[in-house]
Amino acid sequence: MCVVLVLVGLAAPAAAAPGPGVTGTAGPATVDWSRGLIIVTTVGIADRRAPSPASARAAARRRAEEQAGQALAAALAELPWAGARPAAPPAAWISQHRVVLAEELVPDGSWRLQIGLPIEALRQRRDGVRVVAPGAPADAVAAVVVDARTAKVTPRAGLALEVGGKRVVGPTVWVRTAPTETELPGPRANLRAPRAPAARSDVLVADGALASADLGGALIVVVVGR
């Protein structure tokens, strides 16, 4: 399957991983940790008493979008977090950051929508937008791949990585198997996290070292196994 990292306002391929992705649930939503998305599907039923087919379609679309916003808000109350759970975002924030993944106009004028909310957008809202220095150094890595299969770590939003005293935060995806160089091109750091984080900890400690001090642009890939 294709693992896609979705940033605020941007959907960009991050890695491809064979086999099933890492998914869970949060309230009425599916949490696709391999894509970095909280996903809901809603249907807005068309009102046959509407004055015109166009107005029926428009109203149905609005209803589907409103239902999606409500479902995402309910999901956020149950999304697992590393460290402190942030305050619930307002409905306007959810509407601004959500992404339409699929849409279908049914022949009767109803709308079926699949909408995702990027987990990275939520992390940035809690922790702030990370600063990426211009002009990456020669040893900068595009991805940090962490083998956490023996750590028995469960996916959670906002988990930081600590390597050799360096704390790395940023967009994170969780996969079953490590992506190949073809699936995830570019320089990478391969690390191992043998121990699970302590209860309520917001840090996953990995063995190894990172040569570059500039990790602002690195994607974190946590491999959890089957």
C-alpha positions in Angstrom: 0.0 0.0 0.0 1.1 3.6 -0.4 1.8 5.4 2.8 1.1 9.1 2.3 2.1 11.9 4.6 -0.3 14.8 4.5 0.9 18.1 5.8 -1.1 21.3 6.3 -2.5 22.3 2.9 -0.2 19.8 1.2 -0.5 16.1 0.3 2.9 14.7 -0.6 4.1 11.1 -1.1 6.3 10.0 1.8 6.9 6.3 1.6 5.5 3.1 0.3 5.1 0.0 2.5 4.0 -3.4 1.5 1.2 -5.1 3.2 -1.4 -3.6 5.5 -1.0 -0.2 7.0 -1.1 0.7 10.7 -4.7 1.8 11.5 -6.9 2.3 14.6 -10.1 4.0 15.6 -10.9 7.2 17.5 -14.6 7.6 18.0 -16.4 7.5 14.7 -13.2 7.9 12.7 -10.5 5.6 11.3 -7.0 6.7 12.3 -4.6 5.8 9.4 -1.2 6.1 11.2 0.6 5.1 8.0 -0.9 8.0 6.1 -0.9 10.4 9.0 -4.7 11.0 8.8 -7.8 10.9 10.8 -10.5 9.8 8.3 -14.3 10.1 8.4 -16.9 9.2 5.8 -20.3 11.1 5.7 -23.3 11.3 3.5 -25.4 14.4 2.9 -28.9 13.4 1.8 -30.5 15.6 -0.9 -33.8 17.2 -0.1 -36.3 16.4 -2.9 -38.4 19.3 -1.8 -35.6 21.8 -2.7 -36.6 24.5 -5.3 -34.0 23.1 -7.8 -31.6 20.2 -8.3 -28.7 22.6 -7.9 -29.9 23.9 -4.6 -30.5 20.3 -3.4 -27.0 19.3 -4.3 -25.5 22.4 -2.6 -27.5 21.8 0.6 -26.5 18.1 0.6 -22.9 19.0 0.3 -23.1 21.4 3.2 -24.8 18.7 5.3 -22.1 16.2 4.5 -19.3 18.7 5.4 -21.0 19.7 8.6 -21.4 16.0 9.6 -17.7 15.5 8.8 -16.7 18.4 11.1 -18.8 17.0 13.9 -17.3 13.5 13.4 -13.8 14.8 13.4 -14.4 16.8 16.6 -15.7 13.6 18.3 -12.7 11.6 17.0 -10.2 14.2 18.4 -11.5 13.6 21.9 -10.3 10.0 21.7 -7.1 10.3 19.7 -4.2 8.9 21.7 -1.5 11.5 22.4 2.0 11.4 23.8 2.3 13.8 26.7 -0.3 16.4 27.3 -3.6 16.2 25.3 -4.2 19.6 23.6 -7.3 21.6 24.0 -10.0 20.7 21.4 -9.6 22.9 18.3 -12.6 25.1 17.3 -14.8 24.0 14.4 -13.3 26.7 12.2 -9.8 25.3 12.6 -11.0 21.8 11.7 -12.7 23.1 8.6 -9.6 25.0 7.6 -7.2 22.0 7.9 -9.3 19.1 6.7 -8.6 17.5 3.3 -11.2 16.0 1.0 -9.9 12.6 0.1 -12.8 11.3 -2.0 -16.2 12.7 -3.1 -19.1 11.2 -4.9 -22.2 12.9 -6.2 -25.1 10.3 -6.0 -27.6 10.4 -8.8 -30.4 11.7 -6.4 -28.3 14.7 -5.6 -26.8 13.4 -2.3 -23.1 13.7 -1.6 -20.8 11.1 -0.1 -17.5 12.5 1.3 -14.4 11.0 2.7 -12.5 13.7 4.6 -9.2 13.5 6.4 -7.5 15.6 9.1 -3.7 15.6 9.1 -2.3 14.4 12.5 0.8 16.7 11.8 -1.5 19.7 11.7 -2.7 18.8 15.2 0.9 18.3 16.4 1.9 21.7 15.1 -1.1 23.3 16.8 0.0 21.9 20.1 3.8 22.1 19.8 4.2 24.9 17.2 5.4 24.8 13.6 9.0 23.5 13.4 11.6 25.7 11.9 13.6 24.4 8.9 16.8 26.2 8.3 17.4 27.2 4.7 20.1 25.4 2.9 20.3 21.8 4.3 23.9 20.7 5.2 25.5 17.9 3.2 24.8 15.3 5.9 21.1 16.3 6.4 18.7 13.3 6.3 15.3 13.3 4.6 14.0 10.6 6.9 14.7 9.0 10.2 13.6 5.3 10.1 13.2 3.8 13.6 13.0 0.1 14.1 10.7 -0.1 17.1 9.5 -3.7 16.6 10.8 -4.9 19.9 9.7 -1.8 21.8 6.0 -2.8 21.5 5.2 0.9 21.1 1.7 1.9 20.1 0.9 4.7 17.8 0.2 8.1 19.3 0.2 11.6 18.1 3.0 14.0 19.1 5.6 11.4 20.0 9.1 12.8 20.0 12.3 10.9 19.2 15.4 11.2 21.3 18.7 10.1 19.8 22.1 10.8 21.5 20.6 13.7 23.5 19.0 15.2 20.4 15.2 15.6 20.4 13.5 15.2 17.0 9.9 16.1 16.4 8.0 16.4 13.2 5.7 14.6 10.8 5.6 11.0 11.8 4.2 7.9 10.1 3.9 4.4 11.5 4.5 1.4 9.2 4.6 -2.4 9.5 7.8 -2.8 7.5 10.7 -0.5 6.8 10.4 1.2 3.4 13.0 0.4 0.8 15.2 3.1 -0.8 12.9 3.0 -3.9 9.8 3.5 -1.8 11.4 6.3 0.3 14.3 7.9 -1.7 16.8 10.3 -0.3 19.4 10.1 2.5 18.1 8.5 5.7 19.2 7.6 9.2 18.4 4.0 10.3 18.0 3.7 14.1 16.7 1.2 16.6 14.4 1.8 19.6 14.6 -1.4 21.8 12.6 -0.1 24.7 9.0 1.1 25.0 8.5 4.6 26.3 7.6 4.9 30.0 3.9 5.3 30.8 2.8 8.9 29.9 6.1 9.6 28.3 6.2 11.7 25.2 9.7 10.5 24.1 10.8 7.3 22.2 14.5 6.8 22.9 16.5 5.3 20.0 20.0 3.9 19.9 22.5 5.2 17.5 23.6 8.7 16.4 22.6 11.4 14.0 25.4 13.0 12.1 23.4 16.1 11.1 22.4 18.8 13.5 19.7 20.0 11.1 16.8 17.6 11.3 14.1 20.2 10.8 13.0 18.7 7.5 13.2 15.0 8.4 10.3 12.6 8.2 10.1 10.2 11.1 9.1 6.6 10.2 8.4 4.3 13.1 8.4 0.6 12.1 6.2 -1.4 14.5 6.2 -4.8 12.7 3.3 -7.2 12.2 
